[in-house]
């Protein structure tokens, strides 16, 4: 004898409430009885994990999918002392207090400040680790020679310039140093006797350079925690003040940054508009220095400074933040909330949320959702390819990677996504293109779609410019019924005079001119697409 539960009249049945999973979306928040609701998750740039539930009299059948970027170790074996592993898999290597990370988009290498091993190490795209700079001896020496033979002293910050130069905050040596593509190292700031600014950077006496950032024009920003300021080395080698008046305290908002006190800064980043972002460790906040006005203000944490705690949302608080990174593609700021043992995220125009860590010190969670992982003293963070976030999990002796973090999903950019086609349709989500699988038509009610075939794009004016969403050129200027046609681009030969001042290299000859080369493009005709939307 079997019993079937009471079946109420459908006309009076209660509707169901569907809640979108973290890092995912739901097709409708209110689901009538007898109807279904669709869920989806993002992994990388692709929609995955499609699931449906049925509503019956106020109850949804089955659980919604669990979404979220996963976390995994990419460097380090958890042994937090000693040097081991060069030439082998990065996950088998020892890291001794890894402090900062930086991704080189040109080479695909990941740079890591192996702080207490006094080295900068690099992980190649194939996962092999090697030493870029530093040897077995702590100290200073080797300028003008190979970086792998030079002495470093507790390197704390690393940044990669678009031209491939790697800049290192050699904190214990009170210098900022650069490593060229040929492996040569030299000093770009520090080693002098003056604490003034507006002087040649090599004449300056620095005080504990720590965080570092570089922009596309060759300006190298770095924090000096012993001097309570942030400075910049200009392309002509001069040292300029950016923020801080020499007093380490909580300065006011909406004043000139050079006149304001700041706290110790263990993290610097540049946002998509060229503004300088800096973490203030003791003041438990992140601040913004306007590129155009030089005004400083708080953008995350306690606005006044000093209220160190943990909350998410519009009034989020931080507890001794260190490393910060900005993803210009998503417009998201990432913060290592060190004393909270968490990594936090602040989308542009949104509110802060916890990306990884639960407040408990430890190591756990690899292979699963980052939100449930355990971290131990997270410090430097850096954005890699495809939006991957790298985290220096210092006390765990590891660098961990959090998979592509999608933008917040809202009803306006993900509503009614019930079907889409095999690699042909793409959705524009907060200015980013996402390929979606299965079916044969774009989602009903969705906008901003275009189609792509083997011959190239059939639409010439999408919101962004290339199929991989990472560059700003490459779309055809026009389309026709016969497909797309590229254009021929011819470069020119240019000869540039040497700058009036150059860095001092004792072993390298200084060139007298720099001559470019001629680059000629080709014409690439496409074939007609099989269908157009």
TORZABA-742872 format. One record per residue (C-alpha): residue number from 1; residue in one letter; x, y, z. Coordinates in nm, 4 decimals, decimal comma. Layout:
% residues N
[NUM; a; [X; Y; Z]]
...
END
This chain:
% residues 533
[1; x; [0,0000; 0,0000; 0,0000]]
[2; x; [0,1564; 0,3285; -0,1054]]
[3; x; [0,0597; 0,6789; -0,0013]]
[4; x; [0,0658; 0,9847; -0,2188]]
[5; x; [0,0828; 1,3172; -0,0365]]
[6; x; [-0,2077; 1,5564; -0,0433]]
[7; x; [-0,2458; 1,7194; -0,3840]]
[8; x; [-0,3943; 2,0655; -0,3535]]
[9; x; [-0,5799; 2,2433; -0,6321]]
[10; x; [-0,3441; 2,4045; -0,8794]]
[11; x; [-0,5514; 2,7195; -0,8914]]
[12; x; [-0,4733; 2,7852; -0,5281]]
[13; x; [-0,1185; 2,6498; -0,5227]]
[14; x; [0,1582; 2,8688; -0,3867]]
[15; x; [0,4375; 2,9915; -0,6114]]
[16; x; [0,8048; 2,9204; -0,5385]]
[17; x; [1,0936; 3,1565; -0,4662]]
[18; x; [1,4117; 3,0745; -0,6583]]
[19; x; [1,7424; 3,2159; -0,5363]]
[20; x; [2,0385; 3,2564; -0,7689]]
[21; x; [2,3483; 3,0672; -0,6557]]
[22; x; [2,6668; 3,2600; -0,5894]]
[23; x; [2,8486; 3,3221; -0,9192]]
[24; x; [2,5441; 3,2116; -1,1138]]
[25; x; [2,1968; 3,3215; -1,2121]]
[26; x; [1,8373; 3,2091; -1,2074]]
[27; x; [1,5907; 3,2690; -1,4887]]
[28; x; [1,3115; 3,3886; -1,2586]]
[29; x; [1,2885; 3,4765; -0,8911]]
[30; x; [0,9206; 3,3857; -0,8615]]
[31; x; [0,8080; 3,0562; -1,0140]]
[32; x; [0,4381; 2,9706; -1,0482]]
[33; x; [0,3298; 2,6272; -0,9315]]
[34; x; [0,3615; 2,3810; -1,2177]]
[35; x; [0,6359; 2,5832; -1,3904]]
[36; x; [1,0123; 2,5273; -1,4094]]
[37; x; [1,3076; 2,7535; -1,3384]]
[38; x; [1,6540; 2,7410; -1,4982]]
[39; x; [1,9866; 2,7909; -1,3200]]
[40; x; [2,3313; 2,8414; -1,4667]]
[41; x; [2,6899; 2,8848; -1,3517]]
[42; x; [2,9958; 3,0433; -1,5072]]
[43; x; [3,3314; 2,8704; -1,5391]]
[44; x; [3,5940; 3,0562; -1,7325]]
[45; x; [3,4132; 3,2437; -2,0054]]
[46; x; [3,1606; 2,9652; -2,0552]]
[47; x; [2,8183; 2,9019; -1,9102]]
[48; x; [2,8047; 2,5574; -1,7532]]
[49; x; [2,6044; 2,3703; -1,4925]]
[50; x; [2,2620; 2,4334; -1,6406]]
[51; x; [1,9991; 2,2843; -1,4123]]
[52; x; [1,6234; 2,3076; -1,3838]]
[53; x; [1,3804; 2,2767; -1,0967]]
[54; x; [1,0037; 2,2347; -1,0966]]
[55; x; [0,7759; 2,4238; -0,8625]]
[56; x; [0,4813; 2,2502; -0,7022]]
[57; x; [0,2686; 2,4247; -0,4448]]
[58; x; [0,5491; 2,6363; -0,2998]]
[59; x; [0,8220; 2,3730; -0,3134]]
[60; x; [1,1057; 2,3470; -0,5657]]
[61; x; [1,2244; 1,9996; -0,6602]]
[62; x; [1,5910; 1,9246; -0,5944]]
[63; x; [1,8808; 2,1562; -0,5015]]
[64; x; [2,0066; 2,4403; -0,7174]]
[65; x; [2,3559; 2,3960; -0,8633]]
[66; x; [2,6531; 2,5079; -0,6582]]
[67; x; [2,8491; 2,7673; -0,8535]]
[68; x; [3,1654; 2,9578; -0,7950]]
[69; x; [3,5271; 2,9779; -0,9031]]
[70; x; [3,7428; 2,6952; -0,7756]]
[71; x; [4,0766; 2,7381; -0,6016]]
[72; x; [4,3928; 2,5367; -0,6546]]
[73; x; [4,7632; 2,5550; -0,5705]]
[74; x; [4,9853; 2,6527; -0,8640]]
[75; x; [5,3152; 2,7177; -0,6827]]
[76; x; [5,4576; 2,5701; -0,3648]]
[77; x; [5,4362; 2,2440; -0,1734]]
[78; x; [5,3589; 2,3863; 0,1702]]
[79; x; [5,7154; 2,3635; 0,2987]]
[80; x; [5,7677; 2,7181; 0,4254]]
[81; x; [6,1451; 2,7136; 0,4628]]
[82; x; [6,4386; 2,6447; 0,2383]]
[83; x; [6,4892; 2,6566; -0,1347]]
[84; x; [6,4003; 2,3610; -0,3490]]
[85; x; [6,2466; 2,2789; -0,6827]]
[86; x; [6,4035; 2,4934; -0,9554]]
[87; x; [6,3740; 2,3189; -1,2891]]
[88; x; [6,0809; 2,1049; -1,1782]]
[89; x; [5,7059; 2,1411; -1,1333]]
[90; x; [5,6163; 2,4598; -0,9482]]
[91; x; [5,3818; 2,2705; -0,7178]]
[92; x; [5,6770; 2,0651; -0,5891]]
[93; x; [5,8916; 2,3674; -0,5031]]
[94; x; [5,9559; 2,5235; -0,1637]]
[95; x; [5,8499; 2,8847; -0,1109]]
[96; x; [5,9657; 3,0695; 0,1993]]
[97; x; [5,7037; 3,3357; 0,2713]]
[98; x; [5,5912; 3,4248; -0,0829]]
[99; x; [5,4885; 3,7867; -0,0622]]
[100; x; [5,3901; 3,9256; -0,3997]]
[101; x; [5,2851; 3,7944; -0,7402]]
[102; x; [5,2668; 3,9455; -1,0866]]
[103; x; [5,1564; 3,7921; -1,4146]]
[104; x; [5,3347; 3,8736; -1,7399]]
[105; x; [5,0722; 3,8659; -2,0177]]
[106; x; [5,3379; 3,8818; -2,2888]]
[107; x; [5,5230; 3,5649; -2,1892]]
[108; x; [5,2573; 3,3922; -1,9788]]
[109; x; [5,4995; 3,3718; -1,6850]]
[110; x; [5,3996; 3,4190; -1,3227]]
[111; x; [5,6529; 3,6098; -1,1098]]
[112; x; [5,6692; 3,5408; -0,7346]]
[113; x; [5,8624; 3,7277; -0,4659]]
[114; x; [6,0100; 3,4420; -0,2595]]
[115; x; [6,0613; 3,6861; 0,0267]]
[116; x; [6,2704; 3,4924; 0,2779]]
[117; x; [6,4634; 3,3049; 0,0096]]
[118; x; [6,5715; 3,6486; -0,1223]]
[119; x; [6,4740; 3,5591; -0,4760]]
[120; x; [6,2245; 3,6361; -0,7469]]
[121; x; [6,1054; 3,3162; -0,9075]]
[122; x; [5,9077; 3,2590; -1,2240]]
[123; x; [5,6672; 2,9892; -1,3316]]
[124; x; [5,6623; 2,9196; -1,7046]]
[125; x; [5,3361; 2,8460; -1,8883]]
[126; x; [5,4225; 2,4756; -1,8746]]
[127; x; [5,4314; 2,4878; -1,4929]]
[128; x; [5,8092; 2,4711; -1,4477]]
[129; x; [5,9644; 2,6988; -1,1846]]
[130; x; [6,3029; 2,8719; -1,1990]]
[131; x; [6,4837; 3,1643; -1,0390]]
[132; x; [6,4707; 3,4977; -1,2191]]
[133; x; [6,6724; 3,6992; -0,9679]]
[134; x; [6,8715; 3,6369; -0,6528]]
[135; x; [7,1204; 3,3759; -0,5357]]
[136; x; [7,1909; 3,1923; -0,2127]]
[137; x; [7,3319; 3,5001; -0,0364]]
[138; x; [7,1227; 3,7729; 0,1248]]
[139; x; [7,2611; 4,1196; 0,0570]]
[140; x; [7,3162; 4,3674; -0,2223]]
[141; x; [7,5272; 4,3262; -0,5305]]
[142; x; [7,5356; 4,2331; -0,8950]]
[143; x; [7,3980; 4,5416; -1,0697]]
[144; x; [7,4962; 4,5415; -1,4340]]
[145; x; [7,5190; 4,1645; -1,4473]]
[146; x; [7,2782; 3,8757; -1,4609]]
[147; x; [6,9974; 3,8961; -1,2067]]
[148; x; [7,0317; 3,5271; -1,1150]]
[149; x; [7,3849; 3,6023; -0,9896]]
[150; x; [7,2871; 3,9182; -0,8019]]
[151; x; [7,2167; 3,9559; -0,4299]]
[152; x; [6,8709; 4,0585; -0,3092]]
[153; x; [6,7423; 4,1257; 0,0423]]
[154; x; [6,3801; 4,0351; 0,1205]]
[155; x; [6,2188; 4,1322; -0,2115]]
[156; x; [5,8636; 4,2358; -0,1286]]
[157; x; [5,6967; 4,3664; -0,4444]]
[158; x; [5,7058; 4,2765; -0,8117]]
[159; x; [5,5436; 4,4231; -1,1222]]
[160; x; [5,5778; 4,3559; -1,4940]]
[161; x; [5,5777; 4,6412; -1,7441]]
[162; x; [5,4225; 4,6067; -2,0910]]
[163; x; [5,7706; 4,6111; -2,2436]]
[164; x; [5,8696; 4,3044; -2,0412]]
[165; x; [6,0792; 4,4772; -1,7743]]
[166; x; [6,0301; 4,3245; -1,4295]]
[167; x; [6,0448; 4,5757; -1,1428]]
[168; x; [6,1263; 4,4545; -0,7918]]
[169; x; [6,0939; 4,6335; -0,4586]]
[170; x; [6,4199; 4,5108; -0,3008]]
[171; x; [6,2935; 4,6083; 0,0408]]
[172; x; [6,5897; 4,5120; 0,2608]]
[173; x; [6,8273; 4,6955; 0,0293]]
[174; x; [6,6068; 5,0084; 0,0152]]
[175; x; [6,6112; 5,0020; -0,3623]]
[176; x; [6,3822; 4,9514; -0,6592]]
[177; x; [6,5513; 4,7368; -0,9211]]
[178; x; [6,4683; 4,6359; -1,2766]]
[179; x; [6,5369; 4,3157; -1,4676]]
[180; x; [6,5542; 4,3317; -1,8444]]
[181; x; [6,4420; 4,0689; -2,0947]]
[182; x; [6,8071; 3,9625; -2,1301]]
[183; x; [6,8279; 3,8918; -1,7560]]
[184; x; [7,0372; 4,1946; -1,6618]]
[185; x; [6,9576; 4,3747; -1,3346]]
[186; x; [7,0075; 4,7389; -1,2391]]
[187; x; [6,8830; 4,9896; -0,9812]]
[188; x; [6,6245; 5,2477; -1,0847]]
[189; x; [6,5689; 5,4144; -0,7459]]
[190; x; [6,7566; 5,4268; -0,4182]]
[191; x; [7,1177; 5,3960; -0,3153]]
[192; x; [7,1621; 5,7716; -0,2659]]
[193; x; [7,1742; 5,9971; 0,0386]]
[194; x; [6,8777; 6,2319; -0,0004]]
[195; x; [6,5286; 6,1844; 0,1396]]
[196; x; [6,3951; 6,4626; -0,0820]]
[197; x; [6,1786; 6,4255; -0,3906]]
[198; x; [6,2022; 6,5962; -0,7299]]
[199; x; [6,5557; 6,4653; -0,7587]]
[200; x; [6,7132; 6,1894; -0,9690]]
[201; x; [6,5775; 5,8630; -0,8341]]
[202; x; [6,9285; 5,7181; -0,8032]]
[203; x; [7,0197; 6,0005; -0,5631]]
[204; x; [6,7383; 5,9131; -0,3239]]
[205; x; [6,7655; 5,7325; 0,0066]]
[206; x; [6,4563; 5,5119; 0,0210]]
[207; x; [6,2889; 5,3826; 0,3338]]
[208; x; [6,1502; 5,0333; 0,3066]]
[209; x; [6,0118; 5,0168; -0,0485]]
[210; x; [5,7458; 4,7496; -0,0513]]
[211; x; [5,4535; 4,7530; -0,2940]]
[212; x; [5,5134; 4,8342; -0,6599]]
[213; x; [5,3079; 4,9031; -0,9718]]
[214; x; [5,3923; 5,0208; -1,3237]]
[215; x; [5,1763; 5,1785; -1,5912]]
[216; x; [5,1883; 5,1540; -1,9687]]
[217; x; [5,3860; 5,4789; -1,9980]]
[218; x; [5,6740; 5,3515; -1,7881]]
[219; x; [5,5955; 5,5291; -1,4593]]
[220; x; [5,7032; 5,3066; -1,1684]]
[221; x; [5,5066; 5,3599; -0,8464]]
[222; x; [5,6241; 5,2230; -0,5124]]
[223; x; [5,5396; 5,2628; -0,1461]]
[224; x; [5,7977; 5,3565; 0,1171]]
[225; x; [5,6669; 5,2332; 0,4472]]
[226; x; [5,9458; 5,3788; 0,6606]]
[227; x; [5,8961; 5,7192; 0,4991]]
[228; x; [5,5141; 5,6990; 0,4975]]
[229; x; [5,4752; 5,7936; 0,1349]]
[230; x; [5,4198; 5,6670; -0,2196]]
[231; x; [5,6576; 5,7858; -0,4894]]
[232; x; [5,6962; 5,7388; -0,8624]]
[233; x; [5,9994; 5,7114; -1,0874]]
[234; x; [5,9245; 5,8940; -1,4105]]
[235; x; [6,0517; 5,7713; -1,7484]]
[236; x; [6,3312; 6,0320; -1,7327]]
[237; x; [6,4559; 5,8907; -1,4020]]
[238; x; [6,3228; 6,1544; -1,1624]]
[239; x; [6,1646; 6,0777; -0,8251]]
[240; x; [5,8260; 6,2434; -0,7613]]
[241; x; [5,5895; 6,2326; -0,4653]]
[242; x; [5,2431; 6,0843; -0,5247]]
[243; x; [5,0923; 6,0461; -0,1763]]
[244; x; [5,1867; 6,0905; 0,1865]]
[245; x; [5,3387; 6,3739; 0,3873]]
[246; x; [5,5838; 6,1652; 0,5874]]
[247; x; [5,3470; 6,1032; 0,8791]]
[248; x; [5,2121; 5,7521; 0,9290]]
[249; x; [4,8541; 5,7978; 1,0424]]
[250; x; [4,4969; 5,8078; 0,9112]]
[251; x; [4,4781; 6,1121; 0,6875]]
[252; x; [4,1540; 6,2806; 0,5784]]
[253; x; [3,9638; 6,2244; 0,2562]]
[254; x; [3,9137; 6,4592; -0,0368]]
[255; x; [4,2406; 6,6466; 0,0048]]
[256; x; [4,5599; 6,6591; -0,1964]]
[257; x; [4,7290; 6,3198; -0,1589]]
[258; x; [5,0754; 6,4745; -0,1258]]
[259; x; [4,9565; 6,6744; 0,1772]]
[260; x; [4,7805; 6,3865; 0,3505]]
[261; x; [4,9155; 6,1352; 0,5977]]
[262; x; [4,8902; 5,7719; 0,4934]]
[263; x; [4,9433; 5,4406; 0,6686]]
[264; x; [5,1845; 5,1666; 0,5701]]
[265; x; [5,0974; 5,0428; 0,2213]]
[266; x; [5,1630; 4,6808; 0,1273]]
[267; x; [4,9612; 4,6948; -0,1932]]
[268; x; [4,9490; 4,9215; -0,4988]]
[269; x; [4,7468; 4,8938; -0,8187]]
[270; x; [4,6269; 5,1082; -1,1070]]
[271; x; [4,2622; 5,1081; -1,2057]]
[272; x; [4,1246; 5,1264; -1,5578]]
[273; x; [4,1466; 5,5068; -1,5591]]
[274; x; [4,5071; 5,5287; -1,4422]]
[275; x; [4,4186; 5,6242; -1,0859]]
[276; x; [4,6525; 5,4893; -0,8187]]
[277; x; [4,4998; 5,2541; -0,5620]]
[278; x; [4,6808; 5,1844; -0,2353]]
[279; x; [4,6041; 4,9723; 0,0676]]
[280; x; [4,6601; 5,1191; 0,4132]]
[281; x; [4,7494; 4,8316; 0,6405]]
[282; x; [4,7190; 5,0005; 0,9798]]
[283; x; [4,4180; 5,2109; 0,8801]]
[284; x; [4,2284; 4,9103; 0,7384]]
[285; x; [4,1197; 5,0731; 0,4155]]
[286; x; [4,1958; 5,1089; 0,0443]]
[287; x; [4,2334; 5,4539; -0,1096]]
[288; x; [4,2234; 5,6115; -0,4528]]
[289; x; [4,4544; 5,8889; -0,5736]]
[290; x; [4,3030; 6,0593; -0,8776]]
[291; x; [4,5294; 6,0673; -1,1806]]
[292; x; [4,3874; 6,4018; -1,2911]]
[293; x; [4,3386; 6,5919; -0,9638]]
[294; x; [4,5729; 6,4240; -0,7163]]
[295; x; [4,2902; 6,4056; -0,4604]]
[296; x; [4,2866; 6,1076; -0,2239]]
[297; x; [3,9758; 5,9327; -0,0935]]
[298; x; [3,8735; 5,6011; 0,0620]]
[299; x; [3,7047; 5,3448; -0,1640]]
[300; x; [3,6992; 5,0351; 0,0613]]
[301; x; [3,7060; 4,9736; 0,4335]]
[302; x; [3,6555; 5,2253; 0,7101]]
[303; x; [3,6291; 5,5698; 0,5445]]
[304; x; [3,7923; 5,7444; 0,8396]]
[305; x; [4,0482; 5,4726; 0,9034]]
[306; x; [4,1146; 5,2537; 1,2036]]
[307; x; [3,7930; 5,0510; 1,2351]]
[308; x; [3,9361; 4,7069; 1,1612]]
[309; x; [3,6817; 4,4271; 1,1435]]
[310; x; [3,4907; 4,2095; 0,8985]]
[311; x; [3,1649; 4,2834; 0,7221]]
[312; x; [3,0554; 4,2504; 0,3606]]
[313; x; [2,8163; 4,4735; 0,1710]]
[314; x; [2,7803; 4,8481; 0,1323]]
[315; x; [2,9513; 4,9203; 0,4648]]
[316; x; [3,2198; 4,6526; 0,4352]]
[317; x; [3,5130; 4,6613; 0,6754]]
[318; x; [3,8648; 4,5263; 0,6333]]
[319; x; [4,1213; 4,4053; 0,8850]]
[320; x; [4,4779; 4,4986; 0,7900]]
[321; x; [4,4619; 4,4676; 0,4091]]
[322; x; [4,7852; 4,4038; 0,2203]]
[323; x; [4,7989; 4,3156; -0,1499]]
[324; x; [4,5527; 4,4627; -0,3976]]
[325; x; [4,4928; 4,4094; -0,7701]]
[326; x; [4,2549; 4,5582; -1,0235]]
[327; x; [4,1066; 4,3697; -1,3178]]
[328; x; [4,0346; 4,6350; -1,5822]]
[329; x; [3,8352; 4,3900; -1,7956]]
[330; x; [3,5816; 4,3310; -1,5189]]
[331; x; [3,6318; 4,6579; -1,3329]]
[332; x; [3,6851; 4,4676; -1,0070]]
[333; x; [3,9213; 4,5469; -0,7205]]
[334; x; [4,0624; 4,2507; -0,5254]]
[335; x; [4,1951; 4,2908; -0,1731]]
[336; x; [4,3929; 4,0536; 0,0487]]
[337; x; [4,2130; 4,1039; 0,3781]]
[338; x; [4,5024; 3,9567; 0,5694]]
[339; x; [4,3902; 3,9480; 0,9318]]
[340; x; [4,0467; 3,8260; 0,8242]]
[341; x; [4,2114; 3,5415; 0,6301]]
[342; x; [4,0020; 3,6271; 0,3278]]
[343; x; [4,0266; 3,7656; -0,0237]]
[344; x; [3,7606; 4,0263; -0,0949]]
[345; x; [3,6239; 4,1659; -0,4213]]
[346; x; [3,4729; 4,5060; -0,4977]]
[347; x; [3,3076; 4,5369; -0,8419]]
[348; x; [3,2825; 4,8839; -0,9907]]
[349; x; [2,9457; 5,0244; -0,8900]]
[350; x; [2,8813; 4,7266; -0,6620]]
[351; x; [2,9421; 4,6308; -0,3013]]
[352; x; [3,2208; 4,4278; -0,1469]]
[353; x; [3,1869; 4,0520; -0,1052]]
[354; x; [3,4115; 3,7680; 0,0101]]
[355; x; [3,5688; 3,5740; -0,2737]]
[356; x; [3,7759; 3,3245; -0,0779]]
[357; x; [3,8399; 3,2216; 0,2818]]
[358; x; [3,6100; 3,1833; 0,5793]]
[359; x; [3,8123; 3,3575; 0,8492]]
[360; x; [3,9811; 3,0424; 0,9791]]
[361; x; [4,3579; 3,0099; 0,9483]]
[362; x; [4,4720; 2,6923; 0,7764]]
[363; x; [4,5104; 2,5167; 0,4458]]
[364; x; [4,2175; 2,3406; 0,2832]]
[365; x; [3,9813; 2,3553; -0,0098]]
[366; x; [4,1976; 2,2989; -0,3157]]
[367; x; [3,9882; 2,1729; -0,6049]]
[368; x; [3,6667; 2,3127; -0,4593]]
[369; x; [3,4885; 2,6484; -0,4455]]
[370; x; [3,7199; 2,9267; -0,3317]]
[371; x; [3,4590; 3,0576; -0,0917]]
[372; x; [3,5051; 2,7512; 0,1299]]
[373; x; [3,8853; 2,7381; 0,1207]]
[374; x; [4,1127; 2,8093; 0,4164]]
[375; x; [4,3886; 3,0686; 0,3796]]
[376; x; [4,6780; 3,1601; 0,6058]]
[377; x; [4,8106; 3,5162; 0,5828]]
[378; x; [4,7096; 3,6001; 0,2258]]
[379; x; [4,9282; 3,8819; 0,0957]]
[380; x; [4,9969; 3,9739; -0,2675]]
[381; x; [4,7324; 3,9258; -0,5341]]
[382; x; [4,7601; 3,9529; -0,9111]]
[383; x; [4,5289; 3,9160; -1,2109]]
[384; x; [4,6318; 3,6669; -1,4771]]
[385; x; [4,4978; 3,5506; -1,8091]]
[386; x; [4,1255; 3,4877; -1,8487]]
[387; x; [4,0606; 3,6712; -1,5230]]
[388; x; [4,2390; 3,4168; -1,3023]]
[389; x; [4,3340; 3,5648; -0,9655]]
[390; x; [4,6640; 3,4605; -0,8065]]
[391; x; [4,6981; 3,4817; -0,4286]]
[392; x; [5,0230; 3,4620; -0,2310]]
[393; x; [4,9072; 3,2422; 0,0577]]
[394; x; [5,2195; 3,3310; 0,2506]]
[395; x; [5,2075; 3,1272; 0,5696]]
[396; x; [5,0978; 2,8223; 0,3707]]
[397; x; [5,4036; 2,8558; 0,1485]]
[398; x; [5,1920; 2,8535; -0,1649]]
[399; x; [5,0557; 3,0614; -0,4467]]
[400; x; [4,6981; 2,9698; -0,5179]]
[401; x; [4,4850; 3,0438; -0,8216]]
[402; x; [4,1164; 3,1276; -0,8169]]
[403; x; [3,9450; 3,0556; -1,1485]]
[404; x; [3,7913; 3,3257; -1,3615]]
[405; x; [3,5622; 3,5404; -1,1499]]
[406; x; [3,2509; 3,6385; -1,3449]]
[407; x; [3,0881; 3,9782; -1,3095]]
[408; x; [2,7781; 4,0053; -1,0938]]
[409; x; [2,4798; 3,8545; -1,2746]]
[410; x; [2,1661; 4,0626; -1,2872]]
[411; x; [1,8239; 4,0183; -1,4410]]
[412; x; [1,9099; 4,2721; -1,7088]]
[413; x; [2,2029; 4,0749; -1,8464]]
[414; x; [2,1036; 3,7137; -1,7842]]
[415; x; [1,7253; 3,6973; -1,7834]]
[416; x; [1,5457; 3,4160; -1,9674]]
[417; x; [1,8632; 3,2403; -2,0680]]
[418; x; [1,7084; 2,9070; -2,1494]]
[419; x; [1,8849; 2,8044; -2,4675]]
[420; x; [2,1693; 2,9051; -2,6893]]
[421; x; [2,3643; 2,7518; -2,9725]]
[422; x; [2,6791; 2,5472; -3,0191]]
[423; x; [2,9641; 2,7993; -2,9979]]
[424; x; [2,7843; 3,0407; -3,2291]]
[425; x; [2,6000; 3,2731; -2,9933]]
[426; x; [2,7714; 3,4954; -2,7459]]
[427; x; [2,6277; 3,7002; -2,4642]]
[428; x; [2,7493; 4,0435; -2,3627]]
[429; x; [2,7649; 4,0411; -1,9816]]
[430; x; [2,8793; 4,3702; -1,8309]]
[431; x; [3,0797; 4,4402; -2,1446]]
[432; x; [3,2299; 4,0930; -2,1665]]
[433; x; [3,1573; 3,8186; -2,4184]]
[434; x; [3,0646; 3,4733; -2,2968]]
[435; x; [3,0151; 3,1722; -2,5209]]
[436; x; [2,7190; 2,9586; -2,4238]]
[437; x; [2,6564; 2,5957; -2,5189]]
[438; x; [2,3683; 2,3891; -2,6650]]
[439; x; [2,0488; 2,4604; -2,8618]]
[440; x; [2,0104; 2,6821; -3,1667]]
[441; x; [1,8806; 3,0270; -3,0827]]
[442; x; [1,9771; 3,3150; -2,8552]]
[443; x; [1,7940; 3,3372; -2,5263]]
[444; x; [1,4508; 3,4954; -2,5570]]
[445; x; [1,4472; 3,8438; -2,4165]]
[446; x; [1,8271; 3,8819; -2,4284]]
[447; x; [1,9996; 4,1635; -2,6160]]
[448; x; [2,3450; 4,2461; -2,7441]]
[449; x; [2,4053; 3,9276; -2,9417]]
[450; x; [2,6121; 3,8657; -3,2488]]
[451; x; [2,7109; 3,5496; -3,4339]]
[452; x; [3,0503; 3,4171; -3,5329]]
[453; x; [3,1392; 3,1598; -3,7974]]
[454; x; [3,4564; 3,0101; -3,9371]]
[455; x; [3,5112; 3,3144; -4,1565]]
[456; x; [3,5058; 3,5675; -3,8746]]
[457; x; [3,2562; 3,7993; -3,7167]]
[458; x; [2,9472; 3,8944; -3,9115]]
[459; x; [2,8750; 4,1967; -3,6957]]
[460; x; [3,1133; 4,4904; -3,7120]]
[461; x; [3,0155; 4,6890; -3,4034]]
[462; x; [2,9836; 4,4764; -3,0882]]
[463; x; [3,0328; 4,6374; -2,7464]]
[464; x; [3,3872; 4,4981; -2,7265]]
[465; x; [3,6321; 4,4286; -2,9975]]
[466; x; [3,7660; 4,0774; -3,0300]]
[467; x; [3,6339; 3,7324; -2,9722]]
[468; x; [3,8638; 3,6630; -2,6798]]
[469; x; [3,7482; 3,9801; -2,5013]]
[470; x; [4,0994; 4,0766; -2,4027]]
[471; x; [4,2203; 4,3193; -2,6677]]
[472; x; [4,0956; 4,6362; -2,8283]]
[473; x; [4,1500; 4,5766; -3,1972]]
[474; x; [4,0765; 4,3225; -3,4605]]
[475; x; [3,7155; 4,3656; -3,5672]]
[476; x; [3,6448; 4,4089; -3,9380]]
[477; x; [3,5460; 4,7575; -4,0365]]
[478; x; [3,2653; 4,6282; -4,2544]]
[479; x; [3,0893; 4,3082; -4,3549]]
[480; x; [2,9238; 4,1821; -4,6668]]
[481; x; [2,7300; 3,8836; -4,7929]]
[482; x; [3,0567; 3,7266; -4,9068]]
[483; x; [3,2222; 3,7355; -4,5678]]
[484; x; [3,4722; 3,9632; -4,4042]]
[485; x; [3,7934; 4,0976; -4,5500]]
[486; x; [4,0938; 4,2204; -4,3582]]
[487; x; [4,3018; 4,5229; -4,4518]]
[488; x; [4,6675; 4,5721; -4,5276]]
[489; x; [4,8686; 4,7640; -4,2686]]
[490; x; [5,2218; 4,8825; -4,3383]]
[491; x; [5,4522; 5,0039; -4,0629]]
[492; x; [5,7236; 5,2650; -4,0919]]
[493; x; [6,0872; 5,2801; -4,0030]]
[494; x; [6,1689; 5,5162; -3,7172]]
[495; x; [6,4950; 5,6243; -3,5610]]
[496; x; [6,4808; 5,7596; -3,2082]]
[497; x; [6,7507; 5,9579; -3,0339]]
[498; x; [6,8880; 5,8230; -2,7097]]
[499; x; [6,7461; 5,9938; -2,3971]]
[500; x; [6,9727; 6,2553; -2,2469]]
[501; x; [7,0078; 6,0461; -1,9327]]
[502; x; [7,0236; 5,6698; -1,9029]]
[503; x; [7,0733; 5,4202; -1,6257]]
[504; x; [7,4302; 5,3383; -1,5337]]
[505; x; [7,5416; 4,9977; -1,6567]]
[506; x; [7,9032; 4,9116; -1,5929]]
[507; x; [7,9230; 4,6180; -1,8292]]
[508; x; [7,7007; 4,7171; -2,1181]]
[509; x; [7,7772; 4,9673; -2,3922]]
[510; x; [7,5279; 5,2481; -2,4375]]
[511; x; [7,3766; 5,2569; -2,7897]]
[512; x; [7,3769; 5,5812; -2,9808]]
[513; x; [7,0509; 5,5233; -3,1683]]
[514; x; [6,7546; 5,2919; -3,1593]]
[515; x; [6,6168; 5,1845; -3,4955]]
[516; x; [6,2798; 5,0225; -3,5539]]
[517; x; [6,1861; 4,7854; -3,8336]]
[518; x; [5,9248; 4,7760; -4,1059]]
[519; x; [5,6236; 4,5533; -4,0427]]
[520; x; [5,3817; 4,4733; -4,3252]]
[521; x; [5,0443; 4,3134; -4,2710]]
[522; x; [4,8620; 4,0847; -4,5127]]
[523; x; [4,5157; 4,0694; -4,6596]]
[524; x; [4,3050; 3,7815; -4,5306]]
[525; x; [3,9726; 3,7197; -4,7132]]
[526; x; [3,7007; 3,5319; -4,5296]]
[527; x; [3,4299; 3,3031; -4,6534]]
[528; x; [3,0600; 3,3615; -4,6343]]
[529; x; [2,8970; 3,2730; -4,3014]]
[530; x; [2,6432; 2,9949; -4,3162]]
[531; x; [2,3785; 3,2046; -4,1476]]
[532; x; [2,3267; 3,5501; -4,0064]]
[533; x; [2,1027; 3,6465; -3,7195]]
END
